[in-house]
Amino acid sequence: MSRAIEVLTKLSADELRALARREGDRRAAMRMLAIANELDGYERAEAARLAGMSDQALRDAIKRLNAEGLDGLYDRPRSGRPRRLDAEQEAEVKAAVLAGPHIEKDGLSAFTLEDIRLLIEERHGVRYHVNHVGELMRRMGLSRQKARPSHPKKDEAAAAAFKKGPQRAEENCSYTRAQG
């Protein structure tokens, strides 16, 4: 049976499988495996089924491989709604969050997501829902959890003494250790 589209690659089926094993992008790896199956002599529908895709998806992958090489097997960027904050504004927000609030100026000891939402709205005029602010923080590599607040006049020595608990001298104890 002649195929409508031939696979034009210098790579063998074994080389494609080796590339697929090392590939971090699962969808590209599946396309590589499906093409390797076809190079091994499987019918197109069977080669696609074994890789978990339709024969039309395999046909499209072969077309892209022939036209663009291995780069054609990766997903193309999807269009969608543009981000509300550009990269420079996101960097400003990240820097402000990492610097933390100023206690006297902001009246806060730590930011909450609602505080960050208000900060973004004040500085950049962009409105976010609180849940989306959490997604924004994760995308910027920040945690949504806030640190425990610490009083600015905290006495470290007193805190360390408190953590140790009451100190008693051995001779003041009402009990003694048994001598073995």
N, C-alpha and C positions, 0 to 999 in steps of 0.2 A: 504494500500500500504506500503510495507516495504522499508525502506530507506537503501541505500548502506552504508552510514556512519551515525552512531548514535552520538548524542551530549553527550559527557561525561563531565558533570560539576555538581558540587554540588550546584550551584547557580540557583535560580528560575528565571523565566522570569521577574518577578517584580524587583528582585534584579539587574538583568542585565540592565533593563531600568533605574533604579536609578543610577547605575554606569555610564551609557551612558549620562545621564543628567549632571552629574558632570564632565565628561571627557572634557579636553581641546583639544584633538586631534580628529578632526571631523571624519576622516576616521575610527579610532578605534571605535568611538561612533556608527557610522553607522553599523559596523560589529556586535557590541553588540546588537543593535536593531534588526538586521536581525536574529541573533541567538535566541533572545527573541521571535520574531515572530514565529520561527519554534518550539520553546518549547511550545508555546501556541497552537500548532496544525495546523498551516498553512502549506500548501504544500510548498516545498522548493522554487519553482519558484515564488509563490505568496509572500512568506516571503522576498525573495530577492528583488522583485519588490517594495514592500512597503518601503524598506529601501534604494531604489535607487541604486541597484547593480544587477549584473547578477547572475543567479543561480550557475554558475561555480565559481564566486568569493565567494559566500556564502559557497560553498562546500570546497573551499580552506581555508576559515576562520575557518570552523569547524574542519578541519584536524589540523590546527595550534593550535586551542584552545585545542583540545584533546592532542596534543603532548607537548605544552609548557605552557598551562594555559592561563590566561588573557594576559600575556606578548606576546603571539603569535599573538594577534590581532593588535599590533602596527606595523607600517611600519618598515622594516629592513633598515639599512643604505644602501644607493645606492653607487655603485662604480662610479667613474668618474675621471676626471683629478685631480691629486694631486695639492694642492696649491703650488704656486711658492715660497712663503715665509713660512718658518716654524713658529711655535708659538713664538719662541724666537726672530726671525727677525721682526715679526709683533709687538711684544712688544717694540722693539727698535724704530721702525718707529712711533708707537703711542707716545712714550715718547718724541721723537724729535718733533713731531707735537705739542704736548701739551706744550713743552718748548718754541716753537716758534723760529723764525729765529733770529740770532744775527745781528743787523743792520750794524755794522761796518764790520763784517766778511762776511756775506752773501749779504749785500746790499739790504735786504728786510725788510719791516716793518711787513708783514704778508704773510703767505704761500698761494699760489693758488694751484689748483690741479696739474697744470703743474710743479710748483716748487716741490711739493711732489713727483711727478713722477720722476723728475730728481734726487732728493735726494735718492729715492729707487734704481735707476739705478747706481748712484755713489757708494753708500754704500754696496749694495748687488749684483750688476751686473744683476738685474732682470728688464726686460723691460715690462712696462704696457702701455696700452692705457689710455688716460686721463679719459675716461668714467669709466674704470675699477677701477681707483684710487678712484673715487667717491664711487663705490660699496664697495671697501676695507675700506674706511673711515666709511661708514655706518655699516659695519660688526664689526668694532672695537668700535662702539658706539660713533663716532665723527660726527660732523655736517660738511657738505661741505661748509657752509657759513663761510666766513672769517670775523673776527672782524674789526671794523673801525680802521685804523691805528692811533696811538697816537704818537706825537713827544716826544722824550725822555726829552727835555728841556721845556716841557709845564709848564706854571705857573698856578697852580690850582686856586689861588686867583683871578688872572686876568680873567680866564674863568668863574668863579662864578659871578664876578662883571659884566661881559659882558652879561651873561644870565639874570641877574636881570633887565637890561636895564638902561636907564638914571634915576637917582634919583633926584626928585625935591622936594624942601621944600614946605609945604602947603601954606606958606605966599607968596611964589614967583609965585604962580599960578595966571593967569589972570582971573580966574573964581572962584566963591565961590559956595558952596552948598546952596541950598535953605533951609532956616530954616522952619521947619514944625510946 
